[in-house]
């Protein structure tokens, strides 16, 4: 018995929150080691619901035993989902109210990333003085970043809503003015939460038999049965809806991270305005009427309207929407030559060996062709939604740095994607040239 007591004591003296090695399937990575956020915890409770339902179906447990933890896991998923939505909405609100500071922040983050990359790949060849210099630059930029973040989040409401589902919903609904699409998204999921937000708003009912006053939760509400099958069906429907809402919200966040917006309007709204804007030859005739209609529709001041027009005129994609084409930044200094596009087309349609063409193109032209193809999104799961046109310069510069070889771009496979990327970035002159070359070469092939 003494030996057994010693073994028990040895086990109980160990902390499960320390690392002892062993079978990795039993070891969970958390904290700084886990890469956790609310969505990861949500996924865990979501899995727990499925596991408990399966246990009932396989008769590994009884419905009476599992009902409390099951309902608690369902309700906690709802709470975590609402907190995820609230976090994203507050982020949007903070950056929407400070477009100037957020664009400065984007620039700082790019500078920090470039220095950290240099630090990572060139460390062995650096002198101590160079290492200190880079560290000093990074620290200086980090300080500026923190100052900007303080400004951006200075008006942020720190209220978390606690565990109260109704309070969380109210906090989300209070941010409808951030973006018109938020209200539409919220109104899709709020109705399906009625069974839980009204019966257990504060999260106690499925944890304890009684409330803090000793009043039995279920008995006081005259609830005598719980259909776990219906719980399962409703939760599966809710989970699918939650996933869709978070996906749509993440897309909106990604859109704002381009930095193309004003305090009044989103990128999406500015894009819509650019498509309605009169073409340059009709400015004098139609601009005044257009300005008044837009100011009235979006409740804009004259200054706010002028800011939108300035963004459109300096934005390659939006400028092209109303017939005024401007080059993307990298091509202003190193334009694509017409002869190079012709060679690219010849390689794409088998009239010339790609290797011969590749050696005749400048690195800048190769990087531009790669960037146009890549920004179309064909390589990625999100397809067209992978990138906004604002990312062209970053893709171009990254490819220049990492280098381009013969297989970085395959003309016969990527020709249509290069055209798609050019159109996406408002480079219609180049896109139309490739389309014209394709038509000419197909005609030659037929004749």
C-alpha positions in Angstrom: 0.0 0.0 0.0 2.9 2.4 0.8 4.4 1.7 -2.6 1.1 2.4 -4.3 0.8 5.7 -2.3 4.2 6.7 -3.4 3.4 6.1 -7.1 0.2 8.1 -6.7 2.1 10.9 -5.0 4.7 10.9 -7.8 2.0 11.2 -10.5 0.1 13.9 -8.6 3.2 15.9 -8.0 3.8 16.3 -11.7 2.2 19.3 -13.5 0.4 18.6 -16.7 1.4 22.1 -17.8 5.1 21.2 -18.0 6.7 19.3 -20.8 7.9 15.7 -20.1 8.1 14.3 -23.6 6.2 11.1 -24.4 3.7 10.2 -27.0 3.1 13.3 -29.1 -0.6 12.6 -29.7 -1.2 13.4 -26.1 0.7 16.7 -26.1 -1.1 19.9 -26.8 0.8 23.0 -27.9 -0.6 26.2 -26.2 0.4 29.7 -25.4 3.3 31.0 -27.4 4.0 27.5 -28.6 0.4 27.0 -29.9 -0.3 29.8 -32.4 -3.7 30.0 -30.8 -6.5 32.4 -31.3 -10.2 32.4 -30.6 -10.9 30.5 -33.8 -8.7 27.6 -32.7 -10.5 27.3 -29.4 -13.8 27.5 -31.3 -12.7 24.6 -33.5 -11.9 22.5 -30.3 -15.4 23.0 -28.8 -16.9 22.4 -32.3 -15.1 19.0 -32.4 -16.2 18.3 -28.9 -19.9 18.6 -29.9 -19.4 16.1 -32.7 -17.5 13.7 -30.4 -20.2 13.8 -27.7 -23.0 13.2 -30.2 -21.1 10.3 -31.7 -20.6 8.9 -28.2 -24.4 8.9 -27.7 -25.0 7.3 -31.2 -22.4 4.6 -30.4 -23.9 4.0 -27.0 -20.6 4.9 -25.3 -22.5 7.3 -23.0 -26.1 8.1 -22.2 -28.0 11.3 -23.2 -28.8 12.1 -19.6 -25.0 12.1 -18.7 -23.8 14.1 -21.7 -26.6 16.7 -22.0 -24.9 19.4 -19.8 -21.4 19.3 -21.4 -22.9 19.0 -24.8 -25.2 22.1 -24.4 -22.4 24.0 -22.8 -20.0 23.2 -25.7 -22.7 24.3 -28.2 -23.4 27.5 -26.3 -19.7 28.2 -25.9 -19.2 27.9 -29.6 -21.8 30.5 -30.1 -20.0 32.8 -27.6 -16.6 32.3 -29.2 -18.1 32.9 -32.7 -19.7 36.2 -31.5 -16.4 37.3 -29.9 -14.6 36.5 -33.2 -17.1 38.6 -35.1 -16.7 41.5 -32.6 -12.9 41.4 -32.8 -13.0 41.7 -36.6 -15.6 44.4 -36.5 -13.6 46.4 -34.0 -10.5 46.1 -36.0 -12.3 47.4 -39.1 -13.7 50.3 -37.1 -10.3 51.2 -35.7 -8.6 51.3 -39.2 -11.6 52.8 -40.9 -11.5 55.8 -38.6 -7.7 56.3 -39.2 -7.0 55.7 -42.9 -3.9 57.9 -43.0 -2.3 56.3 -39.9 -3.2 52.8 -41.2 -1.5 53.4 -44.5 1.6 54.6 -42.6 1.4 51.4 -40.5 1.3 49.3 -43.7 4.4 51.0 -44.9 6.2 50.4 -41.6 5.3 46.8 -41.5 6.7 46.3 -45.0 9.9 48.0 -44.0 10.2 45.9 -40.8 9.6 42.7 -42.8 12.3 43.6 -45.3 14.8 44.3 -42.6 14.0 41.0 -40.8 14.3 39.1 -44.1 17.7 40.7 -44.6 18.6 39.8 -41.0 17.6 36.2 -41.6 19.3 35.5 -44.9 22.4 37.8 -44.7 23.3 37.2 -41.0 26.4 35.2 -41.7 27.9 37.7 -44.0 27.2 40.8 -41.8 29.7 42.6 -39.6 28.8 43.3 -36.0 28.3 46.9 -36.9 25.9 46.0 -39.7 23.9 43.7 -37.3 23.7 46.5 -34.7 22.6 48.9 -37.4 19.7 46.7 -38.6 18.6 46.0 -35.0 18.6 49.7 -34.3 16.5 50.4 -37.5 14.0 47.6 -36.5 13.7 48.9 -33.0 13.1 52.4 -34.2 10.4 51.2 -36.6 8.8 49.1 -33.9 8.5 52.2 -31.7 6.8 54.1 -34.5 4.5 51.1 -35.1 3.4 51.1 -31.5 2.7 54.9 -31.6 0.6 54.4 -34.7 -1.3 51.5 -33.1 -2.0 53.6 -30.1 -3.6 56.3 -32.3 -5.5 53.8 -34.4 -7.0 52.1 -31.3 -7.4 55.1 -29.0 -11.2 55.2 -29.5 -11.7 51.4 -29.2 -14.4 50.3 -26.8 -12.7 47.8 -24.6 -15.9 46.2 -23.4 -15.8 42.4 -24.1 -19.4 41.7 -23.4 -18.4 39.1 -20.9 -20.3 35.8 -21.4 -23.6 37.6 -22.2 -24.8 36.6 -25.7 -27.2 39.5 -25.9 -24.5 42.0 -24.9 -22.1 40.6 -27.5 -24.8 40.9 -30.2 -25.5 44.5 -29.1 -21.8 45.4 -29.3 -21.6 44.0 -32.8 -24.9 45.8 -33.9 -23.5 49.1 -32.6 -20.8 48.9 -35.4 -23.2 48.8 -38.3 -21.9 52.2 -39.5 -18.4 50.8 -40.1 -19.4 49.1 -43.3 -22.7 48.5 -44.9 -22.0 44.8 -45.4 -21.7 44.1 -41.7 -25.4 44.6 -41.0 -26.3 42.2 -43.8 -24.0 39.5 -42.3 -25.2 40.0 -38.7 -28.9 39.7 -39.8 -28.2 36.3 -41.3 -27.0 34.7 -38.0 -28.8 36.5 -35.2 -32.2 34.8 -35.8 -30.7 31.3 -35.5 -29.3 32.1 -32.0 -32.7 32.6 -30.4 -32.8 29.2 -28.6 -29.6 30.0 -26.7 -29.5 33.8 -26.3 -32.9 33.8 -24.6 -32.7 30.7 -22.5 -29.1 31.1 -21.3 -27.8 34.6 -22.0 -25.0 34.6 -19.4 -23.6 31.1 -19.7 -24.6 29.5 -16.4 -27.5 27.2 -17.3 -25.5 24.4 -18.8 -22.7 24.4 -16.2 -24.6 24.1 -13.0 -27.9 22.5 -11.7 -28.9 25.8 -10.0 -28.2 29.5 -10.4 -26.4 31.6 -7.7 -29.6 31.9 -5.8 -30.2 28.1 -5.7 -32.9 28.2 -8.3 -32.8 25.1 -10.6 -32.2 26.2 -14.2 -34.2 23.6 -16.2 -36.9 23.1 -13.6 -37.6 26.8 -13.2 -38.2 27.1 -16.9 -40.4 24.0 -17.0 -37.9 22.1 -19.3 -38.1 18.3 -18.8 -36.6 17.0 -22.1 -33.8 17.9 -24.4 -33.7 16.5 -28.0 -30.0 15.9 -28.6 -30.7 15.0 -32.2 -32.3 18.4 -32.8 -29.4 20.0 -31.0 -27.1 18.2 -33.4 -29.1 19.2 -36.5 -29.4 22.9 -35.4 -25.7 23.1 -34.5 -24.6 21.7 -37.8 -26.7 24.4 -39.6 -25.3 27.1 -37.2 -21.7 25.9 -37.7 -22.0 26.2 -41.5 -23.5 29.6 -41.2 -20.8 30.7 -38.8 -18.1 29.5 -41.1 -19.7 31.5 -44.0 -20.0 34.7 -41.9 -16.4 34.5 -40.7 -15.2 33.9 -44.3 -17.1 36.9 -45.6 -15.9 39.1 -42.7 -12.3 38.0 -43.3 -12.7 39.0 -47.0 -13.9 42.4 -45.9 -10.9 42.7 -43.5 -8.5 41.7 -46.3 -10.1 44.3 -48.5 -9.4 47.1 -45.9 -5.9 45.9 -45.5 -5.2 47.2 -49.0 -5.3 50.7 -47.5 -7.7 51.8 -50.2 -10.6 53.4 -48.4 -11.7 56.6 -46.6 -13.4 57.3 -43.3 -16.7 57.4 -45.2 -16.3 54.7 -47.9 -14.9 51.2 -48.3 -12.8 50.0 -51.2 -15.8 48.2 -52.6 -17.8 51.5 -52.7 -15.0 53.4 -54.2 -14.7 50.7 -56.9 -18.4 51.1 -57.7 -18.1 54.8 -58.0 -15.1 54.4 -60.3 -17.3 52.4 -62.7 -20.0 55.1 -62.7 -17.6 58.0 -63.1 -17.7 59.8 -66.5 -15.0 59.1 -69.0 -12.4 61.9 -69.4 -13.9 63.3 -72.6 -17.2 63.9 -70.7 -15.8 65.5 -67.6 -16.8 69.0 -68.4 -20.3 67.9 -69.5 -21.2 65.4 -66.8 -18.9 65.7 -63.8 -21.0 68.2 -61.9 -24.1 66.1 -62.1 -22.2 63.0 -61.2 -20.6 64.7 -58.2 -24.0 65.7 -56.8 -25.5 62.3 -57.2 -22.6 60.5 -55.5 -22.5 63.1 -52.6 -26.2 62.6 -52.1 -26.1 58.8 -52.3 -23.2 58.4 -49.8 -23.8 61.5 -47.8 -20.4 62.9 -48.6 -19.1 66.4 -48.1 -17.3 68.2 -51.0 -14.0 67.4 -49.4 -14.8 63.7 -48.9 -16.0 63.5 -52.5 -12.8 65.1 -53.8 -10.7 62.6 -51.8 -12.5 59.7 -53.4 -11.9 61.1 -56.9 -8.2 61.6 -56.0 -8.0 57.9 -55.0 -9.6 56.8 -58.2 -7.4 58.9 -60.5 -4.2 57.5 -58.8 -5.4 53.9 -58.7 -4.5 51.9 -61.8 -7.5 49.5 -61.6 -10.1 52.2 -60.7 -8.7 54.7 -63.1 -9.1 52.2 -66.0 -12.7 51.6 -64.9 -13.6 55.1 -66.3 -11.3 55.1 -69.3 -8.2 56.7 -68.0 -5.3 54.2 -67.9 -2.2 54.7 -65.8 0.7 52.3 -65.3 1.2 50.3 -62.1 4.2 51.6 -60.2 6.9 49.2 -61.3 6.1 49.7 -65.0 6.5 53.4 -64.8 10.2 53.0 -64.4 10.7 49.7 -66.3 7.9 49.4 -68.8 7.0 46.2 -70.7 8.3 46.5 -74.3 5.9 45.8 -77.1 8.5 43.5 -78.7 8.8 41.5 -75.5 5.0 40.9 -75.4 5.2 39.7 -79.0 8.0 37.3 -78.1 6.0 36.1 -75.1 3.0 35.4 -77.3 5.2 33.6 -79.8 6.5 31.3 -77.1 3.0 30.7 -75.7 1.7 29.5 -79.2 4.7 27.5 -80.0 6.2 29.8 -82.7 9.4 30.3 -80.7 11.2 28.3 -78.0 10.5 29.8 -74.5 14.2 29.4 -73.6 15.3 31.7 -76.4 12.6 34.3 -75.4 13.5 34.0 -71.8 17.0 35.1 -72.4 15.9 38.1 -74.4 13.6 39.5 -71.7 14.9 41.8 -68.9 14.5 40.6 -65.3 12.0 43.4 -64.8 9.8 42.1 -67.7 10.0 38.5 -66.4 9.0 39.7 -62.9 6.1 41.7 -64.4 4.8 38.8 -66.4 5.0 36.5 -63.4 3.3 39.1 -61.2 0.4 39.6 -63.7 -0.1 35.8 -63.8 0.2 35.3 -60.1 -2.2 38.2 -59.2 -4.9 36.5 -61.2 -5.0 33.9 -58.4 -5.0 30.8 -60.5 -2.4 29.1 -58.3 -4.4 29.5 -55.1 -7.5 28.1 -53.5 -9.1 31.5 -53.2 -8.6 32.1 -57.0 -9.5 35.7 -57.9 -10.0 36.6 -54.2 -6.4 35.8 -53.4 -5.0 39.2 -54.2 -6.2 42.7 -54.8 -4.6 44.8 -57.5 -2.7 46.8 -54.8 -0.6 43.7 -54.2 1.0 43.8 -57.7 4.1 45.8 -56.6 4.8 43.5 -53.7 4.5 40.4 -55.8 6.7 42.0 -58.5 9.4 43.0 -56.0 9.4 39.7 -54.1 9.9 37.9 -57.4 12.8 40.1 -58.4 14.4 39.4 -55.0 13.9 35.7 -55.1 15.0 35.4 -58.7 13.3 34.1 -61.9 14.2 30.9 -63.7 12.9 29.4 -66.9 10.1 27.5 -65.0 8.9 30.5 -63.0 6.4 31.1 -65.7 5.1 28.8 -68.4 3.8 30.9 -71.4 1.5 28.3 -73.0 -0.1 27.6 -69.6 -0.2 31.1 -68.2 -0.9 33.3 -71.2 -4.6 33.7 -70.3 -3.7 34.3 -66.7 -1.3 37.1 -67.6 -4.1 38.8 -69.5 -6.5 38.3 -66.6 -3.9 39.8 -64.2 -3.3 42.8 -66.5 -7.1 43.5 -66.7 -7.3 43.2 -62.9 -4.6 45.8 -62.5 -6.1 48.2 -65.1 -3.3 47.5 -67.6 -5.7 47.3 -70.5 -3.3 48.4 -73.2 -1.0 45.4 -72.5 -3.9 43.0 -72.1 -5.4 44.1 -75.4 -2.1 43.7 -77.1 -1.8 40.1 -75.9 -5.4 39.4 -77.0 -4.7 40.9 -80.4 -1.5 38.9 -80.8 -3.4 35.7 -79.8 -6.0 36.4 -82.5 -3.4 37.0 -85.1 -1.4 33.9 -84.3 -4.5 31.7 -84.3 -5.5 33.1 -87.7 -2.0 32.3 -89.0 -2.2 28.8 -87.7 -5.6 28.2 -89.4 -4.3 29.6 -92.7 
